[in-house]
């Protein structure tokens, strides 16, 4: 950085930091006359009298307030004097906390004029401009800038003096001090080293702001996804914002107790470590949406007005690294690549300031790393070890998780989550969004775009809402593309492998049309063309397998040349062949060179090609009676790298799905054994394999030998001494229908959120097993007065005296069965009639709850409080969760009476929730006061719908609830209860 060219720009920053910021501090202090110097501004504003205060904090709708992020809140709470506040924070606080300011949406804040509001806004704009413009400035430009700023600052103080009724003497004193500061900055010579020492934060803000602008325009930061471009005749770019559907995240699987992670809280999981950098590891299967998540996050960060992902706006820079890229190998390379326009301007200062800034580094696909990108990632993690403001987010497939974790230094705080995919109930929305965006992007491509009825029929035929492989966004996007461009290709109950096969068939069809028109191949007969293509594909499959063993998703030059040479031998056009199955990517290196490389559109396709290579090699073997043929083929392939079976997990699963019915049992076991050796050992992994093979009998028998049953076998426990029944839930029913016939007598847990009738197909196969859990959540969350005959029939057939968990309706027959159960641990009952309430009273008085850990009761307004005649006892330290549904203003008394009848006062083990309630803040205050008057004290907590109150109101109600009931109050989504 040259002092001669930068000094005047540096002086502008000094003026803004020393003079402009001081003026805004004066305005904030003048505008909050009742504030005690020893209290922070948040405490001050919360004690203002709502009936008399003229601040926007009181007058405006709090849901529309400018948000303070965590950093700003901490700064306000820790600095009563406002000396450390920046201009942006000062303006927010002036808007909210100062007396007699224009309302937040008033034009006075942004229109040109000489009002106090606009003058303050212009100061903020001056700082923004300084942060985003070059520091290079001539002396005349600096003098004009200083003159204008001086006039604005004096005018601001003058208007503030009038607005807040300060004295002329005080105004004169402030102006004189302002003049002294600005004259000193203008006249004194500037030493750049002194500037960097004294104004380091401001210099960093300036440079980082400019770098952020560059990142948002960088070609790497795409706001669009390009699905399967090689299939369509024109380029298809879909806006990520329009197709993105909130995915499901879990924390704590498979070890420990899993819990849902709210999509918007993802980043917050890792934030907040004051003394160390953080790593957020996002693990997900191939096609689970990891790269789409990354694209959405970069889009959200680029959009400064967006604030959907909590904590994302706290990062001044978002640096994106892709594991598959091989053109960078160090942190310095990355800085030069991303910030080419600034590297010459700021030189060595650039890397230093980036490394110290508030930074989110996203490493997408650590399972796809190669030699160069591995070194890059190591260097990034090493360089960032000393920056507690840095969060690194890593995405990976499960099979590469442990290898990826080894790259992370122990100095990082680490959080791991699993990206499960698109949850049930949102997959229909995903398809509608995707198809709508396809129609916007290429409206004339499809002859007859699918209608809503077409989409709904497809969802029903494919069982999209419950099939496990449709939780993966990649599979849903393939369904959408097939529906839009080739609806005749969709069959009933298409598996994941069949989706890939359909794409491959369409690729061949498109290639065939192009070869017919090509001069090299137009005179060949169709059979001859197909034979030549199949011959070339065999070479492609082999090269793809070799590339996988070398951790390469892009073909190396040697492999590409082999495939081109193969085309020459077969008299096929190389460009057509390569483009049909791969996409060409042009990568610009940090030195400015363009590299053209071939890669598959998704690693899943490369896995399929690798599996096809092994399958073809197996076909060439003579019938063999010994095992480990597949491993021999894999490890003896010329040119391979060191094979890690864990990285071949997806490839081997695809190979299993390709097993034809005429394979002998030895070969089938050989492949399944190899899949187990590659790391497929959990139940959900084997179930994925079964569903993807359409439950081939030979495959299911081979899988049953590996299916983990520790703690699930009748009369056994797992290593921790607990029972671990196999869980049959929506989307797994078809797989278990086949598997249960083969497994030895086993403990089974039925867990469905859908129609309980879907379990009827299991009744015959369940005869040899013991049902220890029955959870019919649809009947619990959406209760009806009468139990459906199908549900009663199902319960009569699967009920066992060994049942330990039950969720569902209560009836005479269910009561009789519950009274005969040996040891109940968890019960969730829906009560929607007076008769059911009577049955509940009988259950409470006639059943010993000595082993019960939790009792959940959901009560609808149809139940009269008079039907509740017995407290729910907590003599055995049972957690009782009482849910009162559909509470309105007219039903507050009903709800309070119901709580008072069911809950014995002065017990901590109770928790009350109000799903689907429409009360507002005043209604909840009335509810709390009424409960207090009825003697309800010291309950555990109270949950209210997050749609009924704001987060600010939550804080106030929590205080009231604690004082009145001795309980905490929280907002809750109650998603399961929504109609």
Buried (B, 14 or more C-beta within 10 A) or exposed (E): BEEEBBBBBBBBBBBBBBBBBBBBBBBBBBBBEEBEEEEBBBBBBEEBEEEEBEBBBBEBEEEEBBEBBBBBBEBBEEEBEBEEBBBBBBBBBBBBBBBEBBEBEBEBBEEEEEBBBBBBBBBBEBBEEBBEBEBBBEEEEBEEBBEEBBEBBBBBBBBBBEBBEBEEEEBEEBBEEBBEBBEEBBEEEBEBEEBBEBBEEBBBBBBBBBBBEBBBEBEBBBBBBBBBEBBBEEEBBBBBBEBBBBBBBBBBBEEEEEEEBEBBEBBBBBBEBEEBBBBBBBBBBBBBBBBBBBBBBBBBBBBEEEBBBBBBBBBBBBBBBBBBBBBBBBBBBBBBBBBBEBBEBBEEBBBEBBBBBBBBBBBBBBBBBBEBBBBBBBBBBEBBBEBBBBBBBBBBBBBBBEBBBEBBEEEBBBBBBBBBBBBBEBBBEBBBBBBBBBBEBBEEBBEEBBEEEBBBEBBEEBBBBBBBBBBBBBBBBBBBBBBBBBBEBBEEEBBBBBBBBBBBEBBBEBBBEBBEEBEBBEEBEEEEBBEBBEEBBBBBBBBBBBBBBBBBBBBBEEBBEBBBEBBEEBEBBBEBBBBBBBBEEEBBBBEEEEBEBBBBBBBBBBBBBBBBBBBBBBEEEEEBEEBEBBBBBBEEBEBBEEBBBBBBBBBBBBBBBBBEEEBEEEBBBBBBBBBBBBBBBBBEBBBBBBBBBBBBEBBBBBBBEBBBBEBBBBEEEBEEEEBBBBBBBBBBBBBBBBBBEBBEEBBBBBBBBBBBEBBBEBEEBBEEBBBBBBBBBBBBBBBBBEBBEEBBBBBEBBBBEBBBBBBBBBBEEBBEBBEEBEEBBBBBBBBBBBBBBBBBBBBBEEBEBEEBBBBBBBBBBBBEBEBBBBBBBBEEEBBBBBBBBBBBEEBBEBBBBBBBBBBBEEBBBBBBBBBBBBBEBEBBBBBBBBBBEBEBBEBBBBBBBBEBBBEBBBEBBBEBBBEBBBBBBBBBEBEEBEE
